[in-house]
């Protein structure tokens, strides 16, 4: 993620925390399409069929941290990308992580 932040800042001029949430979307959708197969490009039902059990390792952090869809509890269907909530602060000009929390539904 630090590399993504450096590249984003170089291009955009400054960091925006909301950009961190968008960084996952393309990776997640492409990985879901890959898992669902080529037919999922034209067949949304095929794409949706892999969502309930789909999971990948977070491509933006070191180590293994699974990402999956969630939303069954709130929306009765998994359609949200379960990205972690990351709270950061800046200390002495450096970005420091305070904590990371996964969506509650994914902790169960």
N, C-alpha and C positions, 0 to 999 in steps of 0.2 A: 504494500500500500504506500510505503514511503516513496518508492520510485514513481508510482502513479501521481502522487502529490507533487513531486518535483517536476515531472513532465507537464502536468496540468498548469502549475504556477508559471512555468516557462512560457507556455502558450497563451494562457489567459491573463497573466500579469499578477494575479493574486489567487489565493485558495478560497474556495467556497465550500463549506461543510456539506451542502446539499449535493455537490458533485460526487462525493463519496458514495452516496446512495445510488447514483446513476451508473457508477462504474460497474456495478454488478449486473445490470439488466442485460446487456448484450452477451456477456459471458454465459449467463444463466439460460437465456433463450436459445443460444447456439448449442449449448450442451444438451438441453432438452430435445432440440431437433435431432441432434446426433443420436441420442438414446432412442427416440421414436422412429427414426429411419426416414429415408427420403420421401416416403409417401405423406409424411406429416406436413410437408410444405404446402400441399394442396388439400389435406384432410385434417381439419381442426379436431375432429373427434379422435383421430389417431394421436395427435399431439396431446390432447387432454387426457388420454388414457394412461400415459406414463407419469403424469403429474403426482398422483397419490403416493407413489413409492419412489419418486425421483430424488436423488441426492448426489452432490458432488463435493469434493474438498474445496474449500474456499481458495480461489486462485490468487487472492490479494493479500494473504497473510502467510507468515512463516508457520511451518508446522501443519498439523492436520486439524482442520476445523470444518465439520460438515455444514453444508447449506442445503436447504430443501424448501419446498413450497409449504405454506401454512395458510390458515384462514378457515379451516373446517369449523372451528369453534365459533368464530364470529359470523362467518358468511355462509356456513353449511357447504362449503366447497373450497378446496385448496387452490388458490389462484394468486396469492401474494408471495413474492420472493422473500424468503426468511433471512434477511440480512441482519447482521448484528447492529445494535445500537452502540455507537462508539462515542464516548464523551472525552474530549481532549481539552487541554489548556495550553497556553503558551507561557513558558517560564524562561526568562533570560534569552528571549528570542528563539527558543526551540519549542517545537510541537511535542507535547508530552501527553501520553495516554493516561486518563484517570481510571476508566473502567470500560469493559465491553460486556453487553448483555444481549443474549439471544431473545427473540420473541418468546413470550411465556409459553405459548402452545408447544414450542419445540423443545422445551425443557422437560416436559413430562415423559 
